[in-house]
Amino acid sequence: MPDRDTKGAVRTITDLARIAGVSPGTVSRALAGKSLVNIETRTKIQAIAREHGFRPNQMASGLRRQKTDVIGVVIPLGHDTRQQISDAFFMTLLGHLADELTREGYDLMLRRVVPGKDADWLDRFIGSGMIDGVIVIGQSDQFDRIEDVADGYDPMVVWGNHTEGQRHCVVGTDNRLGGRMAAERLIAAGATRLAFLGDTTAIEFAARFAGAQDSVARLGLPPIVTLRTHLSPDRASEEIARHLADHAGTIDGIFAATDTLAALCLTELRSQGIAVPDDMKLVGFDDLPIARQTVPPLTTVRQDIAAGAQGLVDLLLRRLAGEETESLVMPPQLVVRATA
């Protein structure tokens, strides 16, 4: 039996979900009358909502009545809880987002969350009454949570990887194509035994890895070795050094999931006396400013972060105006420099 003790006012879908003993996404769908929720569960949830004076779409209509001129930006870090928002990719995207939102007359409210400790992280943010809409930076390992929220909340756009049939609106690069480009560049530069540096738990990284695997399989080369590495600088350098020592002589090309990891990898390669690109080819992903500043300059796959920020804001404003929008998938671009 659900817990009928509200322990306070029922203000959000998360409150109602706790009482009903179901997920917030199920509540969203039930209140919207979606057939995805069976009739018995839907009826029960709607009855509890009436009992506690919680009207369907109460949250969304409240936001529309009380415009805050604030857009929430949330970064979920379920895949790597020690990663910091000072990461070069986050800072670059946040800078462009702040410019775009300011230009449109909005302020930005930023949150970094660790979903494992906060299962209702997204529901509570959008139900807080403090924001008009939300931009989620990265799907992390939270794809299902974001899908649930998308069923009952329209003004949300996500930076991430697009999967056919998904319900949430996303802006991002074709990561799988980018992964193919990276592997093909390593192979064209002479590498035949490739490794992927990163953590494939994150959806975007998994797509990059899958694309690289596509190219290796098509060319009949050995499967790519996975060098699982965290994104937090305090752990990444040590892990990369250990990977290079463990695989000495067995790999000759590395595809790093990000430019930040690639730059750390360059430092460790130099420390171990491995010449780049003679002994080891290296390709990153993002084309952050650091890619041009490494020694030697980094070959990488570029995603247009400035255009992505513009797309996130444009789609969110259109959704706030009641428009249905499609996802925006941007083409990657190979940028050849000196490491491969």
Secondary structure as the mmCIF struct_conf table of DSSP 4:
data_model
#
loop_
_struct_conf.conf_type_id
_struct_conf.id
_struct_conf.beg_label_comp_id
_struct_conf.beg_label_asym_id
_struct_conf.beg_label_seq_id
_struct_conf.end_label_comp_id
_struct_conf.end_label_asym_id
_struct_conf.end_label_seq_id
BEND BEND1 LYS A 7 GLY A 8
BEND BEND2 THR A 12 THR A 12
HELX_RH_AL_P HELX_RH_AL_P1 ILE A 13 ALA A 20
TURN_TY1_P TURN_TY1_P1 GLY A 21 GLY A 21
BEND BEND3 VAL A 22 VAL A 22
HELX_RH_AL_P HELX_RH_AL_P2 PRO A 24 LEU A 31
TURN_TY1_P TURN_TY1_P2 ALA A 32 GLY A 33
TURN_TY1_P TURN_TY1_P3 SER A 35 LEU A 36
BEND BEND4 VAL A 37 VAL A 37
HELX_RH_AL_P HELX_RH_AL_P3 ILE A 39 GLU A 51
TURN_TY1_P TURN_TY1_P4 HIS A 52 GLY A 53
TURN_TY1_P TURN_TY1_P5 PRO A 56 ASN A 57
HELX_RH_AL_P HELX_RH_AL_P4 GLN A 58 ARG A 65
BEND BEND5 GLN A 66 GLN A 66
STRN STRN1 VAL A 70 PRO A 76
BEND BEND6 GLY A 78 HIS A 79
TURN_TY1_P TURN_TY1_P6 THR A 81 ARG A 82
TURN_TY1_P TURN_TY1_P7 ILE A 85 SER A 86
BEND BEND7 ASP A 87 ASP A 87
HELX_RH_AL_P HELX_RH_AL_P5 ALA A 88 ARG A 103
TURN_TY1_P TURN_TY1_P8 GLU A 104 GLY A 105
STRN STRN2 ASP A 107 VAL A 113
HELX_RH_3T_P HELX_RH_3T_P1 PRO A 115 LYS A 117
TURN_TY1_P TURN_TY1_P9 ALA A 119 ASP A 120
HELX_RH_AL_P HELX_RH_AL_P6 TRP A 121 ILE A 126
TURN_TY1_P TURN_TY1_P10 GLY A 127 GLY A 127
BEND BEND8 SER A 128 MET A 130
BEND BEND9 ASP A 132 ASP A 132
STRN STRN3 GLY A 133 ILE A 137
TURN_TY1_P TURN_TY1_P11 SER A 140 ASP A 141
HELX_RH_AL_P HELX_RH_AL_P7 PHE A 143 ALA A 150
TURN_TY1_P TURN_TY1_P12 ASP A 151 GLY A 152
BEND BEND10 PRO A 155 PRO A 155
STRN STRN4 MET A 156 TRP A 159
BEND BEND11 GLY A 160 GLY A 160
TURN_TY1_P TURN_TY1_P13 GLU A 164 GLY A 165
BEND BEND12 ARG A 167 HIS A 168
STRN STRN5 VAL A 170 THR A 173
HELX_RH_AL_P HELX_RH_AL_P8 ASN A 175 ALA A 188
TURN_TY1_P TURN_TY1_P14 ALA A 189 GLY A 190
BEND BEND13 ARG A 193 ARG A 193
STRN STRN6 LEU A 194 LEU A 197
BEND BEND14 GLY A 198 GLY A 198
TURN_TY1_P TURN_TY1_P15 THR A 200 THR A 201
BEND BEND15 ALA A 202 ALA A 202
HELX_RH_AL_P HELX_RH_AL_P9 ILE A 203 ARG A 218
TURN_TY1_P TURN_TY1_P16 LEU A 219 GLY A 220
HELX_LH_PP_P HELX_LH_PP_P1 LEU A 221 ILE A 224
STRN STRN7 VAL A 225 LEU A 227
BEND BEND16 LEU A 231 SER A 232
HELX_RH_AL_P HELX_RH_AL_P10 PRO A 233 ASP A 246
TURN_TY1_P TURN_TY1_P17 HIS A 247 THR A 250
STRN STRN8 GLY A 253 ALA A 256
BEND BEND17 ALA A 257 THR A 258
HELX_RH_AL_P HELX_RH_AL_P11 ASP A 259 SER A 271
TURN_TY1_P TURN_TY1_P18 GLN A 272 GLY A 273
TURN_TY1_P TURN_TY1_P19 VAL A 276 ASP A 279
STRN STRN9 LYS A 281 ASP A 286
HELX_RH_3T_P HELX_RH_3T_P2 PRO A 289 ARG A 292
TURN_TY1_P TURN_TY1_P20 GLN A 293 GLN A 293
BEND BEND18 THR A 294 PRO A 296
HELX_LH_PP_P HELX_LH_PP_P2 PRO A 297 LEU A 298
STRN STRN10 THR A 299 ARG A 302
HELX_RH_AL_P HELX_RH_AL_P12 ILE A 305 LEU A 320
TURN_TY1_P TURN_TY1_P21 ALA A 321 GLY A 322
STRN STRN11 LEU A 328 MET A 330
HELX_LH_PP_P HELX_LH_PP_P3 PRO A 331 PRO A 332
STRN STRN12 GLN A 333 VAL A 335
BEND BEND19 ALA A 338 ALA A 338
#
